Amino acid sequence: MFVLAAAPAAAQAIRAETWNVQFPTSASGRAQEHFLSGATALHLFMYEDAVEHFRAAQREAPGLALAYWGEALAH
């Protein structure tokens, strides 16, 4: 049995190196970066990392509805 373990920042590193996710939102700065990392993790089936990034986006921009949507998808 193989277990793949990823560090919490793995999705952000993967996105920076190999993915160019374009998903405009009403957020900017750190909230947008966390959202994009969450979207990348979600598409890579890294659900726990996705939840962490979407929650971080929520903390940075509580009114960013897409961060809550992303967290719901990751669950």
Secondary structure, DSSP 8 states (H G I E B T S, - for coil): -------TTHHHHHHHHH-------S--HHHHHHHHHHHHHHHTT-HHHHHHHHHHHHHH-TT-HHHHHHHHHH-
